[in-house]
Amino acid sequence: MNQLSREVALRIALAARVLPGVDVPKLLGILHEKVGSPLNDEKLKAITVTNLKTGIGSLDGEEDGEDIGIGLENIKLAVRYLWGEEQGDEDLPEIQPYKDGDLPESIRIAVASNSGSLLNGHFGSCIRFLVYQLSRHDYRLIDIRSTIEADSAEDRNLFRANLIEDCHVLFVQSIGGPAAAKVIRADIYPIKVPEVIDAIDKLTEFQQVFDSAPPWMAKALGRSAEQRKRFAAHD
């Protein structure tokens, strides 16, 4: 097999990261089958959403690619990576200054993301976590945490959970049962959001929950047991 150029190898690695259950060797096999060898810039730009989708589907016995458990948006993003049109870091939101106490009665939220400010990442394969501090009437992006080192960790899911261990909530497109258990053990509340959505849209929607916070959230907000009882009685 011919050696891949550095740029082609990077594009393939980035594409694999947004395709849960499809590692680099599997993706290489699909690419060789669909566009032939050697893999180069011209061959990668010949990849389409349809043939990548059917190639992934054939791995799971879904020849038509209609039920492969990977969202279409992720497949489209993978194709953009393969084409070299998506660098992944160009549209990242700007981190804002923050110190403890700046947003009273706030919680910390991690958003699994693969591009810009979108909530479009699966827990086990997202490229980064966007970390926001959220109160009833305000929000602030306080950190962006790359998951690149998770790939070499002995327990990748545990590494990712530890990466956001200071957060109270995790917004993620999908997460498996064992990974969810590690997240919950870290006192993080995972919430699945299957559709691709801008993180800010989801955060502003979630702000409504502050008005009748469930017990776990009231505790995270630092409300006393008496206050939590009062809120529960009010509800």
N, C-alpha and C positions, 0 to 999 in steps of 0.2 A: 504494500500500500504506500502510495506516495505521501511524503511528509507534508502536512498542512502548513500554509504560511501562518505567521503569528496573527495576522488580522482575521483570516478565515477561522482559525481555531477559536479566537475570542468571540466572534459572532456566533459560532455554534454553541459555545459554552453559555453565553448569555441567553440564547434561545432555549436551551435545555432547562435553565433555571426557572423559566416561567411556564414550564410544562410538567405539572406534577406527575410523578410516576415514569417520566421519560428521562433517563440519565443520558450523559454524553454518548456512551457506546451505542445505546438504542437509537438515539437521534442520528448518529453517523450511519447506522444500518439503513434507516429510513431514507436518508439523503442519497446514499449510494444507489438504493433501489429506484428512487424516483428520478434522479437526474444523472446518474452514472458517475464514473471516476475519470480523472482525479477531481476532487472538490476544489473549486476555485471561485473567484468573484463571479464570473459569468454563470457558473452552474448554480450558485446559491441564489442569484437573482432570477433564476428560472423557476424557483420554488413558488407554488401558489398555496393559498389557504386551503383549497380543496384537496390537493394531493398530500399536503402535510396532514390534514385531518383524516383522510382515508388511510394514510400510512400509519398513523398512531392507532387508529381503530383496528387495523389488522393485527396489531400486537395483542389486543384483547379479544380477538375473534369477532369484532364488530366491523365487518368488511366495508359497510357503507359509512362508517365513522360517525353514525348518528347518536351513539350512546357510549361515549368514551370517558365521560366524567371530567372532561376538561372544557372550560368555558370557551366559547368562540372568540371572545375578546382576547383571551390568553394566546390562542392560536394565531390570531392576527398580529399580536405583539411579537410573538416568536418569529413570524415571517418578516416583520420589519427589522428585527435584529439580524436575521439571516441576510437580508438585502443590504444591511449596513446603513439603513436609514434612521435607526433608533439607537442613540448613544446612551439613553437611560438617565443621564444626569443633567440634560440641558434645561429642563423646565422645573427643577426642584424648587420648592418654596423656600423662602428665606427664614432662617432661624432667628427668633426674636429674643432679646435679653429677658432673663427671668431669674428671680431669686425667691426662695421660700417665703410665702406670705404675700406675694404680689397679687394673687387672686384668692381672696378669702373664700372659704367653703367651695373648694375646687377639687377635682379629681384628675388623675393622670391617665391618659389614654394612648395606647399604641395602635397604629394603623399599619396593617401589612400592605406594602406597596411595591410595585415594579416600575412605575414611571410617574414622574411629576408629583402632583398632589392627589393622585387617584388612589382610592381604596380598591385595589385589583390584585392583591396578592394572596396566595395560599400559604398557610403557616410554614410548611416544610420546605418551601422553595422560593419565597419572596426575596427580593434583592435587598430590601431594607425595611425598617420600621420608622414611620414618622411618629414622633412623640409629642403629644399636645397636652397642655394644661387647660382644663375646661371648667368654667363656673357657669352659673345659670345665665349670665348675660355677657360673658366674654370667653375668649379662647386665645391661646398663644402657642405657636409651634416652638418648642423649647429644645428639641434635639432631633437629629437624623442618625439612625444607627444602622450601619451596614452589617449584613449577615454573612459576608464573604468568608470569615474565619470559621463559620459553622460547618463548612464543607469538610474541614480537616479534623473536626471534633469527634471524639469517640461516640458521644451521644448527641447527635445534631439537634434533636428536638429539645433536649435538656439545655443545650447551649443557647438556643433561641429563647427558651423560657427565662433563663438567667439574664439574657440580654435586656429583657424588659421587666425585670423583677420589681422595679420601683413603680410599675404601673398598676392601676386598679382594673382597667378594662382593656380588652383586645378586640378590635374590629378586624375581621379576616374573612376572605371569600369562602374558604373551607379549611377544616382542620380534622384530622383523624382522631379516633377515640384515645389511643395511647398518648398522643401529643396533647390532646385536650386535658387529660388527667395530669400531665406534668404542669400545664399552665394553671390549672385549678389549684394544684398543690402549692404553687407559688403565690396563692391568694390573688390571682388575676381572673377576672370574669370574662370568658370568651363569648363573643357574639358573632354569629355568622351573618354575613351580608352577601348573598350570592351574586347580586347584580353589581356591575361596575359603577361606581359613583364617586364624585369628588369628595375627599375627606371632609372638607368644610361643610358640605351639604349634609353629610351624615352627623357631624358634630352638632350643627344647629338644630337638627331634628331631635337629637338625643337630649338637648338642653331641656326639653319639655319634661323629661323624667325627674328633673330636680324638684318639681312642684309636689310630687308624691313619691319620693325616693323609697325604693325597696330597702329592707333592713341592711343588706350588705353594703349598699351605696351610702345609706345614712351613717353607717359605721365609718366608712372611708372618708366621709365629709367631716368626721369628728363630732357628730351630734351625740349628745349624751343619751343614756338609756331612757331617761325621762322624756326627752325630746322625741326619740324614736317611738315611744309608746303613744305620745300625743299625735304624731303624724299618722300612726297606724289607726288610732281611734277616729281621727278626722276622715281617713279614707273609708 
